[in-house]
């Protein structure tokens, strides 16, 4: 199952809140399908940002985190 196609990038147009909810659900299902749910949070965040696309990385880089929050996948 590790060769499953990841979900499409996050859409930052229209209703971004609804788009995030749907993207998060697809990503969660994808991570479960490839057994990523048991991996370290730092790796999950890397998958999230890679799959979500370049716009998500830009948004992520503008957020303020404590050291622990930056590597905490919730």
URQUIRA-V204772 format. One line per field, one symbol per residue. phi: phi as a letter, one per 20 degrees, with the letter a starting at -180 (. if undefined). psi: psi as a letter, one per 40 degrees, with the letter a starting at -180 (. if undefined). Layout:
BEGIN
phi: ???
psi: ???
END
This chain:
BEGIN
phi: .fdfffffgfedcmefffffgffgfffffffffdmefeefggfffffgffffoffffffgfeedcfgfffdded
psi: eeeihiiiihhfibgddddddddddddddddddefeeeiiddddddddddddidddddddeeihiiddddfhh.
END
